Amino acid sequence: MIFVIFHGAGGNPEGNWFPELKEKLEALGQKVIIPKFPTPKNQNLNNWLAVFDPIYKSFKKNKKLCFIGHSLGPVFIWHLVSRYNLRLDSAIFVSPFFHALSSDPNNTYDKLNKTFYKEDFDFKNLKRNIPVSYTLYSDNDPYVKSNYSIEFAKKINSSLLIVKGAGHMNSEVNLNKFSLVFELCKTRIDLPLYLRYLAHRRELYEVNYVKGKNEKVAYLKPEEIYDEGVFHFRNLQKQGFCTFYTKLNKFWNTQSLYYQEARKAAGRVRDFVRVFILDKQSDLKNPVLQKQIKLDMEAGIDVRLCMFKDIKTKVSEPDFGIWDNDYLCVVGSNNKDGVSEIRLSSRKKDIQEANIWKKEILRKAIKIKKFENDTKAFLKENRK
């Protein structure tokens, strides 16, 4: 998705909530453009169109577009859609208007904006080319009365959202962050699971965004794994593969929300495999582990057993998960049978390596269909 943010009269790309929104969207792997238009000097429709024309020519065919405009920006978006017959995926209009805000012909603001005002847009065409849009307005905007923004929205059947006490939704009311616009943008992005989790983590732990940088590898504290797990299980769409290394059984709480959500996910995605990797045979006699296996089987998880000794030379990390084949979660252990760190990675080479581990583990693992019979057979086989 390409997001284009349009400032208003007297505005600039570095003002208001534009830079923060740009950083957040870029952190999700999106392309963001914030053109700088001449204002107030040399501000007129033709000059603004001249600035946008090379941007328009840079768009690749069939690339999804979301336009976000503030103040004068929304009506300029209407001009662009009309002029270029642009088909947008969506648009977000903040404090919009499309005609004069005052009956005074000498009103400075209206004189500055007069070339943008237009009453006879082809609204049928605008509705067709902007199929999804949101109009945000404030009940105490000192420049744009709410009825102007409401009229704007009704002309193209845009969804109206009122933001209480937000003024003109700019830096005058210290609105340098605008999470509502970001959340609306996110609804238009088909994000892979890994990037959705990073966005969730940034909000949860208030992790700052790094401008222009995507984290292909992230490190979590051991206690953060439960939140990560609950999130990915609730958002899993295609498939899951994971191991349970019994040497780390003190770390895992088999009755936690983490495992409850895993069982729910298994009922939804159907392609879900968990391999219990036994550090020693006696681990299988642990009643807590037995209950975990039975609950997983009842939930529809494809449960398998494997001895660590059979895969330790081929699998460097015995406790890991691959989610939607989009990212890898590795639970790193230390010499004291504890967890040292959690590593998440969306790098292709890491996922490819993990799939090699997966293949080796499945080659050595035995599928459990009937708990009593199959576990006894597994133990008997491994006594040899």
Secondary structure, 3 states (H helix, E strand, C coil): CEEEEECCCCCCCCCCCHHHHHHHHHHCCCEEECCCCCCCCCCCHHHHHHHHHHHHHHCCCCCCEEEEEECCHHHHHHHHHHHHCCCCCEEEEECCCCCCCCCCCCCHHHHHHHHHCCCCCCHHHHHHHCCCEEEEEECCCCCCCHHHHHHHHHHCCCEEEEECCCCCCCHHHCCCCCHHHHHHHHCCCCCCHHHHHHHHHHHHHCCCCCCCCCCCEEEECHHHHHHHHHHHHHHCCCEEEEEEEHHHCCCCCCCCHHHHHHHHHHHHHCEEEEEEEECCHHHHHCHHHHHHHHHHHHCCCEEEEEEHHHCCCCCCCCCEEEECCCEEEEEEECCCCCEEEEEEECCHHHHHHHHHHHHHHHHHCEECCCHHHHHHHHHHHHCC
